[in-house]
């Protein structure tokens, strides 16, 4: 398995990057979201558009999105991007039993990175409201039915956040993360859940054939693959 991953990285790093990001977004022009014709992310602007769509509440449930080129997100030019989606689960203050209210903006479709590299990206989100945690990573949060696979973050990537910070997923409440890797730098001020790949995995989430080979700094509950694993999370064939 390790030789397979290293071979994949070597192949990926030899591929040319597309033009650097200018901080704008633009809707994709190819694909209809079906399994045979997924929406195609061909440029940095398309990735920014995808981020905006999910964060505004579009779940992409039952739809397919595919990355088809390497992306350079211009972190070295000072550009930053927010996570895809937003984790917003909190205790109902009006309920004596403390029920949870979940107003998160989940990605619930299938995202295929096609072993392309997203590099030179600075993903940053630090919550200022304790009731809006946010989740920091390429994806803020995933849930049951979501699939993210074949995604790589390059070594010039930076993830900066507070609670629930990791390279790829902040809060993973179910879903599948498969054949993904990160060489990024993860910096978290969190006191709960800092991970190389996933910050918090729960609710039967599946993390399979993923690895982290970057650097990571956090205060507590720090893990190379997952910072906090609970409630049936299944981690297989991964290494840090």
Backbone torsions as a table, in degrees:
resi	resn	phi	psi	omega
1	UNK	NA	-42.9	-178.0
2	UNK	-63.6	-42.2	178.6
3	UNK	-61.9	-37.4	178.3
4	UNK	-61.5	-47.0	-178.9
5	UNK	-63.5	-45.3	-177.8
6	UNK	-65.1	-36.8	176.7
7	UNK	-64.3	-39.7	178.9
8	UNK	-63.5	-42.3	179.3
9	UNK	-63.7	-44.4	-179.7
10	UNK	-59.5	-40.6	179.3
11	UNK	-67.1	-40.4	-177.8
12	UNK	-65.8	-40.8	-175.2
13	UNK	-70.8	-14.9	178.0
14	UNK	-85.8	-10.2	-178.3
15	UNK	-78.7	145.1	179.7
16	UNK	-75.1	146.1	177.4
17	UNK	-85.5	153.0	174.9
18	UNK	-79.8	-179.5	-178.9
19	UNK	-59.9	145.2	-176.5
20	UNK	-66.4	154.8	-177.9
21	UNK	-72.5	143.2	178.1
22	UNK	-107.7	11.3	177.4
23	UNK	87.6	0.2	-178.0
24	UNK	-102.5	171.0	175.8
25	UNK	-123.4	155.5	-179.8
26	UNK	-154.0	131.3	179.2
27	UNK	-60.6	145.9	175.6
28	UNK	-69.0	160.3	-175.8
29	UNK	-118.8	-8.2	-177.1
30	UNK	-122.8	140.4	177.8
31	UNK	100.7	152.4	177.8
32	UNK	-118.7	8.4	177.0
33	UNK	87.2	0.8	178.5
34	UNK	-82.9	169.9	-179.9
35	UNK	-66.6	-29.1	-179.8
36	UNK	-90.7	-15.7	179.3
37	UNK	-143.4	70.5	-177.1
38	UNK	-66.4	158.4	170.2
39	UNK	-61.1	132.5	-175.9
40	UNK	-102.2	121.6	170.6
41	UNK	-90.6	104.6	-175.3
42	UNK	-106.3	-18.5	-176.9
43	UNK	-135.8	167.2	175.6
44	UNK	-60.4	-36.8	179.4
45	UNK	-64.0	-33.9	177.1
46	UNK	-66.6	-39.1	177.9
47	UNK	-64.4	-40.6	178.0
48	UNK	-63.3	-38.2	176.9
49	UNK	-64.5	-43.5	177.4
50	UNK	-58.2	-44.9	177.9
51	UNK	-58.2	-45.2	-178.7
52	UNK	-65.2	-40.9	-178.6
53	UNK	-63.1	-48.7	-179.0
54	UNK	-66.0	-42.1	-177.6
55	UNK	-67.3	-25.1	177.3
56	UNK	-81.0	-9.2	175.5
57	UNK	119.8	0.3	177.2
58	UNK	-80.0	117.3	-173.0
59	UNK	-85.0	-22.9	-173.9
60	UNK	61.7	24.1	-179.3
61	UNK	-60.0	129.0	-178.3
62	UNK	77.4	5.1	-178.4
63	UNK	-113.6	165.0	-174.6
64	UNK	-125.7	136.9	179.0
65	UNK	-128.7	137.1	-174.7
66	UNK	-134.0	130.4	174.4
67	UNK	-88.2	127.8	-174.0
68	UNK	-119.4	-3.3	177.5
69	UNK	-137.9	155.7	168.7
70	UNK	-66.6	145.9	-177.2
71	UNK	-123.7	140.3	174.4
72	UNK	-116.1	110.2	-172.1
73	UNK	-96.7	18.1	165.1
74	UNK	59.5	35.1	175.5
75	UNK	-60.8	-34.9	-178.6
76	UNK	-68.8	-12.9	175.4
77	UNK	-99.7	7.1	176.4
78	UNK	92.4	4.6	-179.8
79	UNK	-81.5	139.9	176.7
80	UNK	-128.1	157.2	178.4
81	UNK	-135.3	147.6	176.7
82	UNK	-80.0	160.8	175.4
83	UNK	-62.2	159.1	174.2
84	UNK	-79.2	111.5	-177.0
85	UNK	94.5	-172.6	-177.6
86	UNK	-158.3	126.9	179.3
87	UNK	-94.1	120.7	-175.5
88	UNK	-142.0	75.0	178.5
89	UNK	-117.0	127.4	-175.0
90	UNK	-149.5	164.8	-178.8
91	UNK	-78.7	133.6	177.2
92	UNK	-72.7	109.0	-176.7
93	UNK	-66.7	-18.5	-178.6
94	UNK	-90.5	-3.7	-178.4
95	UNK	-105.9	117.2	179.7
96	UNK	-58.6	-25.9	-179.8
97	UNK	-87.0	-1.4	174.8
98	UNK	68.2	43.0	178.1
99	UNK	-65.7	157.0	-178.2
100	UNK	-94.7	140.8	170.3
101	UNK	-109.6	127.5	-177.9
102	UNK	-117.1	106.8	177.3
103	UNK	-113.1	27.9	-177.3
104	UNK	-67.4	154.1	175.0
105	UNK	-105.3	88.3	-175.9
106	UNK	-84.9	148.0	162.2
107	UNK	-89.6	123.6	-175.3
108	UNK	-121.6	13.0	178.7
109	UNK	-97.7	-155.0	177.1
110	UNK	-118.2	123.1	178.4
111	UNK	-115.2	120.9	179.8
112	UNK	-111.9	114.3	179.0
113	UNK	-78.6	-10.3	177.1
114	UNK	53.4	28.0	-179.9
115	UNK	59.2	25.5	170.9
116	UNK	-83.6	163.6	-176.8
117	UNK	-108.2	128.5	166.9
118	UNK	-100.5	116.0	-174.3
119	UNK	-134.0	169.4	179.4
120	UNK	53.5	40.2	-179.0
121	UNK	-110.9	136.0	175.2
122	UNK	-116.6	103.9	177.6
123	UNK	-95.7	123.7	-176.1
124	UNK	-139.6	128.6	169.0
125	UNK	-157.7	125.8	174.8
126	UNK	-127.3	116.9	-176.3
127	UNK	-66.7	142.3	174.4
128	UNK	-108.3	-9.5	-179.4
129	UNK	-118.5	122.2	-176.0
130	UNK	-63.4	-19.3	179.1
131	UNK	-88.5	-4.3	178.6
132	UNK	-127.6	82.3	-172.2
133	UNK	-63.0	-46.3	175.1
134	UNK	97.6	-57.6	-174.6
135	UNK	75.1	127.2	-176.5
136	UNK	-124.3	127.3	179.1
137	UNK	168.7	-177.3	175.1
138	UNK	-54.9	-45.6	171.1
139	UNK	-110.2	129.4	177.3
140	UNK	-65.7	-41.6	-176.0
141	UNK	-160.2	146.6	173.1
142	UNK	-126.0	160.7	177.8
143	UNK	-144.3	-175.1	-175.1
144	UNK	-53.6	131.0	178.4
145	UNK	98.7	-17.2	-179.6
146	UNK	-79.7	147.9	176.3
147	UNK	-135.7	124.9	173.2
148	UNK	-124.9	123.9	-174.4
149	UNK	-144.4	155.6	172.6
150	UNK	58.6	41.1	-178.1
151	UNK	-109.3	135.8	175.8
152	UNK	-128.4	134.8	172.1
153	UNK	-107.4	127.7	-175.6
154	UNK	-78.2	173.9	-171.7
155	UNK	-73.5	-12.7	177.0
156	UNK	-92.6	13.7	-177.0
157	UNK	-93.1	146.2	-178.6
158	UNK	-131.5	133.6	175.0
159	UNK	-119.5	122.0	-178.3
160	UNK	-125.2	123.6	-178.6
161	UNK	-161.4	-174.2	176.9
162	UNK	-110.8	-117.0	178.6
163	UNK	-61.9	142.1	174.5
164	UNK	58.6	64.7	-178.3
165	UNK	-117.3	130.9	176.6
166	UNK	-158.5	172.7	-179.2
167	UNK	-64.7	-49.2	-168.6
168	UNK	-106.7	-41.8	-178.1
169	UNK	-140.7	131.0	175.4
170	UNK	-73.7	-66.9	179.5
171	UNK	-118.6	121.2	-178.5
172	UNK	-113.0	91.8	-179.8
173	UNK	-92.5	66.9	-174.9
174	UNK	95.9	-178.3	-177.8
175	UNK	91.0	-178.5	-175.6
176	UNK	-130.2	131.7	172.9
177	UNK	-120.1	120.8	-168.4
178	UNK	-139.3	135.3	175.1
179	UNK	54.1	49.5	178.9
180	UNK	-118.9	156.1	177.3
181	UNK	-147.8	163.1	176.5
182	UNK	-144.4	135.4	172.1
183	UNK	-111.8	16.3	-170.4
184	UNK	-77.0	167.9	169.6
185	UNK	-98.3	123.6	-179.1
186	UNK	-111.8	120.0	178.5
187	UNK	-121.8	121.3	-176.3
188	UNK	-132.0	139.1	172.3
189	UNK	-94.8	12.2	-172.9
190	UNK	-68.5	149.1	168.0
191	UNK	-104.8	7.5	-180.0
192	UNK	-155.0	114.6	170.0
193	UNK	77.1	89.6	170.9
194	UNK	-128.9	122.4	-175.4
195	UNK	-131.7	154.9	173.9
196	UNK	-68.0	-40.5	-179.8
197	UNK	-109.8	-52.5	-178.8
198	UNK	-129.7	136.1	178.4
199	UNK	-74.2	-55.8	178.2
200	UNK	-132.5	124.4	175.6
201	UNK	-112.7	132.9	-177.1
202	UNK	-155.6	177.1	172.9
203	UNK	54.3	50.3	175.3
204	UNK	64.3	26.7	173.5
205	UNK	-61.4	147.3	179.4
206	UNK	-117.2	123.1	177.2
207	UNK	-121.8	111.2	-167.7
208	UNK	-133.7	132.0	176.1
209	UNK	54.7	51.2	177.6
210	UNK	-121.6	153.5	174.8
211	UNK	-146.3	156.4	177.8
212	UNK	-123.9	128.5	179.5
213	UNK	-136.2	30.5	177.4
214	UNK	-102.1	-150.4	175.8
215	UNK	-122.7	151.1	-173.5
216	UNK	-144.2	138.7	177.2
217	UNK	-138.6	126.0	177.5
218	UNK	-153.9	176.9	-173.8
219	UNK	-96.7	-37.5	178.8
220	UNK	-159.7	163.7	-177.0
221	UNK	51.0	52.5	-178.9
222	UNK	-103.4	132.1	179.1
223	UNK	-141.1	147.8	-179.3
224	UNK	-64.2	-38.3	176.2
225	UNK	-100.3	-57.1	-178.7
226	UNK	-130.9	133.8	177.5
227	UNK	-70.2	-48.7	178.6
228	UNK	-134.8	124.1	178.8
229	UNK	-116.8	127.0	-174.6
230	UNK	-153.2	165.4	172.9
231	UNK	53.1	50.9	170.1
232	UNK	84.0	13.1	177.7
233	UNK	-60.5	139.5	-175.1
234	UNK	-116.4	111.5	-178.7
235	UNK	-113.5	117.2	-176.3
236	UNK	-134.9	144.4	172.3
237	UNK	54.2	40.7	179.2
238	UNK	-115.3	156.6	173.0
239	UNK	-150.2	158.7	-178.8
240	UNK	-122.9	NA	NA
